[in-house]
């Protein structure tokens, strides 16, 4: 038996210039041009949309759930955050006086 399904394309759309592209769904199409047309009809007709990306599903590479260790932090970088420092009481008191003045 032969495969009668068209290739799957994942669809991302952008609601306004400067906004990120957001995944909205997928379409079956024979080629990328047809995928753009079908994606426009399916996902841009009723929603605000200024740009559409279609990506063949074969082109997407994802991490495996078993490889969760790649998301662990390697080092302590608390120095980059304000909670990593202790503020002296004199500074806190002078800031409060400025706010009350």
N, C-alpha and C positions, 0 to 999 in steps of 0.2 A: 504494500500500500504506500502511495506517495504522500508527501506532506502537502496538504492543500491550504495551510495557513500562510498568510503574508507575514513578512518580518514585523516584529514589534519595535515601535519607536516610543521612547519616553518623552513626555512633553513638559516643558518648563515655560512659564510666561512671566512677563514683567508688566506690572500694573502702571508704572509711571517711570519716566527717565530718572536714572539715579537709584532706583529701587533694586533690590536683588531679584533675580529670577527665582521663581517658586515652582516646585513640582506640582503639576495639576492632574496628571494621568498619563495614559498611553493610548496609542492608536496603532492599528495594523495597516500597513501600506506597502506598496511594491518598491518605492524608492523614497529618498529624502524629500524630493519636491512634492510628491503626492502626500507625504506625511505632513508637510507644512500646510497644505490646503486643508486636509482633514482636521488637523489640530486647530486651525483658524476657525473652521466651521463648528467644531465641537466645544472648544474652550474659550474662544475670544468673542463669540457672538453676543453673549449676555453679560460678560464681565468686562471691566475696563482693562485694556491691554494695549501696549505699545510695541511689544517685541515677543517673539516666540522662538524657542529653541526646540529642535527635535533631535534626539540622540538614539542611534541604534542600540538596542539593549545589549548587544554583544560588545559594544565599546565601553560599557560601564564596568569598572573593577571595584569591588567592595572588599573591606576587611572581613575576616572571618570572626565569628563570635568567640572562637577558642583563643584568638590572639588578643584578648582584652588587656594583656600586659603592655601593649604598645601605647595605651592611653594613660598609664600611670605616670605621675610626675617623677622625674629623675632626681631632682635636687630641690632643696628648700629655697624658694624665692620670695620669702615673706618680706625681704627688704624692698621689694617692689610695691608692696601694699602699705597703706597708712597704718593698718592694724599691727604691722610688724615693729612699730616704734612705740616707745613710751614717752608721753609728753610730760614735761615737768609741771608741777602744780603751779609754779609762778607764771608760766605761760598761759595755762588754762585760766587763772584768775585774771590776768591782764586782758585776755580775750573777752571774758564775761563783763569786765568793766567797760570795755569799748562798746559792747552790745547794749549795755544799760544806759550809756551816755547819749 
